[in-house]
């Protein structure tokens, strides 16, 4: 999911005001000294934000509680898919063993654009193949034709209702998504099917997030959820107002990034995570402090890589526009080369 308050959108000032109003009652987060983009929780913080070993997956199972390492891939539209792919490829350019370790993380968590990249990494395709997909002149991607400001208005409308919970706000966004005129579900599903090199869940831990529009709750799909991988990724990428909600088992789902672009709780059983976030670190969020605050609150060790200024410029004004793929992939690759050493140090390689 794209951030509704992307700094270059004309509506960003309004959205910042809405986010500030919704967040005004929250206590300020205590800052602790840590390397830029990375953090290791203290014992006190770990007790305050306990590891969610009772993470309930869509299959009804409880996630395992053995601390492992994870790779969290955030939402960010087509620009995000390209940039995240480029980041991993750039790391591979400088340190192949580091990229291999990153791809082989015990847990892959994908939200919206990140769900596509997580599924692609889990497919067994080489990084060169995945990057070639992003810089190809032709693709099966569609232009929704929706003005990005229109999507932002969905959030403004939902967030402006006082006295409502986050879930109720998400329900309102979901209702608007249902009413929006978009392509048919089947047409959108074909696009997602073309994105994925493999349509079967990999024999590893891959978690895909979505929002149940009836309840406003986060749902985490995995290979035991009895849901096809294409459908899970389509649900995670169903941007409200741009694409249709996805029907799975009689329920409707929308983009997993509507409430959080990172959904760190889906990696709650990990002891350490690398997080790729295709947005600026200071981008405001309608819900709480956004990705930086969510990463900071994670009780394990974290290394977060946010899009740098060159990448943000490459994304352009509309990260859903297929034309942004090539510049975003190249910008990600350049940034990945610069980040390789930091990732190696975090992974102790």
ChimeraX attribute file (.defattr): number of C-alpha atoms within 10 A of each C-alpha:
attribute: neighborCount
match mode: 1-to-1
recipient: residues
	/A:1	29
	/A:2	28
	/A:3	25
	/A:4	25
	/A:5	22
	/A:6	25
	/A:7	19
	/A:8	13
	/A:9	16
	/A:10	14
	/A:11	18
	/A:12	18
	/A:13	15
	/A:14	14
	/A:15	24
	/A:16	20
	/A:17	14
	/A:18	21
	/A:19	23
	/A:20	18
	/A:21	14
	/A:22	21
	/A:23	16
	/A:24	11
	/A:25	9
	/A:26	10
	/A:27	7
	/A:28	9
	/A:29	10
	/A:30	6
	/A:31	7
	/A:32	11
	/A:33	8
	/A:34	10
	/A:35	9
	/A:36	9
	/A:37	17
	/A:38	20
	/A:39	21
	/A:40	21
	/A:41	18
	/A:42	13
	/A:43	10
	/A:44	10
	/A:45	14
	/A:46	15
	/A:47	11
	/A:48	11
	/A:49	13
	/A:50	13
	/A:51	20
	/A:52	18
	/A:53	17
	/A:54	13
	/A:55	19
	/A:56	15
	/A:57	20
	/A:58	20
	/A:59	15
	/A:60	12
	/A:61	12
	/A:62	13
	/A:63	16
	/A:64	14
	/A:65	15
	/A:66	10
	/A:67	16
	/A:68	17
	/A:69	23
	/A:70	26
	/A:71	25
	/A:72	27
	/A:73	30
	/A:74	34
	/A:75	35
	/A:76	27
	/A:77	27
	/A:78	29
	/A:79	33
	/A:80	34
	/A:81	27
	/A:82	31
	/A:83	39
	/A:84	31
	/A:85	31
	/A:86	29
	/A:87	30
	/A:88	27
	/A:89	28
	/A:90	26
	/A:91	28
	/A:92	21
	/A:93	17
	/A:94	16
	/A:95	17
	/A:96	15
	/A:97	14
	/A:98	22
	/A:99	23
	/A:100	14
	/A:101	13
	/A:102	23
	/A:103	19
	/A:104	16
	/A:105	19
	/A:106	17
	/A:107	22
	/A:108	28
	/A:109	30
	/A:110	32
	/A:111	34
	/A:112	36
	/A:113	32
	/A:114	37
	/A:115	31
	/A:116	29
	/A:117	28
	/A:118	29
	/A:119	27
	/A:120	21
	/A:121	23
	/A:122	22
	/A:123	17
	/A:124	12
	/A:125	13
	/A:126	12
	/A:127	20
	/A:128	12
	/A:129	10
	/A:130	20
	/A:131	22
	/A:132	14
	/A:133	18
	/A:134	26
	/A:135	18
	/A:136	10
	/A:137	11
	/A:138	9
	/A:139	14
	/A:140	12
	/A:141	17
	/A:142	13
	/A:143	11
	/A:144	15
	/A:145	10
	/A:146	16
	/A:147	12
	/A:148	22
	/A:149	15
	/A:150	14
	/A:151	19
	/A:152	23
	/A:153	16
	/A:154	18
	/A:155	22
	/A:156	21
	/A:157	14
	/A:158	20
	/A:159	25
	/A:160	14
	/A:161	13
	/A:162	10
	/A:163	10
	/A:164	13
	/A:165	12
	/A:166	18
	/A:167	18
	/A:168	19
	/A:169	22
	/A:170	26
	/A:171	20
	/A:172	22
	/A:173	24
	/A:174	29
	/A:175	15
	/A:176	16
	/A:177	24
	/A:178	20
	/A:179	12
	/A:180	15
	/A:181	12
	/A:182	19
	/A:183	13
	/A:184	12
	/A:185	15
	/A:186	11
	/A:187	13
	/A:188	20
	/A:189	18
	/A:190	14
	/A:191	16
	/A:192	22
	/A:193	17
	/A:194	14
	/A:195	22
	/A:196	22
	/A:197	16
	/A:198	17
	/A:199	17
	/A:200	14
	/A:201	19
	/A:202	17
	/A:203	9
	/A:204	14
	/A:205	16
	/A:206	25
	/A:207	26
	/A:208	32
	/A:209	33
	/A:210	32
	/A:211	27
	/A:212	24
	/A:213	26
	/A:214	16
	/A:215	14
	/A:216	23
	/A:217	18
	/A:218	26
	/A:219	19
	/A:220	27
	/A:221	28
	/A:222	22
	/A:223	20
	/A:224	14
	/A:225	15
	/A:226	12
	/A:227	16
	/A:228	17
	/A:229	26
	/A:230	23
	/A:231	19
	/A:232	27
	/A:233	33
	/A:234	32
	/A:235	32
	/A:236	33
	/A:237	36
	/A:238	27
	/A:239	24
	/A:240	26
	/A:241	25
	/A:242	21
	/A:243	25
	/A:244	29
	/A:245	32
	/A:246	29
	/A:247	16
	/A:248	14
	/A:249	8
	/A:250	7
	/A:251	11
	/A:252	18
	/A:253	33
	/A:254	32
	/A:255	33
	/A:256	34
	/A:257	29
	/A:258	31
	/A:259	24
	/A:260	24
	/A:261	29
	/A:262	30
	/A:263	27
	/A:264	21
	/A:265	18
	/A:266	26
	/A:267	29
	/A:268	25
	/A:269	23
	/A:270	26
	/A:271	19
	/A:272	23
	/A:273	30
	/A:274	23
	/A:275	23
	/A:276	24
	/A:277	24
	/A:278	33
	/A:279	27
	/A:280	19
	/A:281	17
	/A:282	13
	/A:283	17
	/A:284	25
	/A:285	24
	/A:286	26
	/A:287	18
	/A:288	19
	/A:289	21
	/A:290	20
	/A:291	27
	/A:292	19
	/A:293	12
	/A:294	16
	/A:295	25
	/A:296	23
	/A:297	19
	/A:298	25
	/A:299	26
	/A:300	25
	/A:301	19
	/A:302	24
	/A:303	23
	/A:304	21
	/A:305	24
	/A:306	21
	/A:307	24
	/A:308	16
	/A:309	13
	/A:310	14
	/A:311	25
	/A:312	23
	/A:313	14
	/A:314	21
	/A:315	30
	/A:316	17
	/A:317	16
	/A:318	20
	/A:319	25
	/A:320	27
	/A:321	20
	/A:322	20
	/A:323	17
	/A:324	23
	/A:325	27
	/A:326	24
	/A:327	21
	/A:328	33
	/A:329	31
	/A:330	23
	/A:331	26
	/A:332	32
	/A:333	26
	/A:334	20
	/A:335	25
	/A:336	27
	/A:337	19
	/A:338	15
	/A:339	17
	/A:340	23
	/A:341	16
	/A:342	16
	/A:343	22
	/A:344	17
	/A:345	10
	/A:346	16
	/A:347	16
	/A:348	8
	/A:349	11
